[in-house]
Amino acid sequence: MAKDKGVIVSFRVDKHLADVLKKVPDKSTFIRDVILRSFYETCPICRGRGVLPEELARWATKELKAEKAVQCGCCHYHYPQSALPRGSEPKRGQKKFVCPHCQSHEHAH
């Protein structure tokens, strides 16, 4: 089966933004990542920075283990099972868990 190549989408930007984008080595990946990030909430722990102080990272790791967090096979985020809607928990023997967000947006790989 051939891999989906995607769909080309174009849009207008002002000259300043066009000049800035010319400096980005992989414009497609950059734009795709920025758009996808806009669909998510800002992390209440790191506040969107993407990094944590060591103490908070240790605490978050410990909490995820205690909650028996499962990793989504699509987005790779770890989900505490207690935070998942009823019926979306991983099934016993299931090879790959796909989170409700990825399922609802039909981008589960």
Buried (B, 14 or more C-beta within 10 A) or exposed (E): EEEEEEEEEEEEEEEEEEEEEEEEEEEEEEBEEEEEEEEEEEEEEBEEEEEBEEEEEEEBEEEBEEBEBBBBBBBEEBBBEEEBEEEBBBEEEEEEBBBEBBEEEEEBE
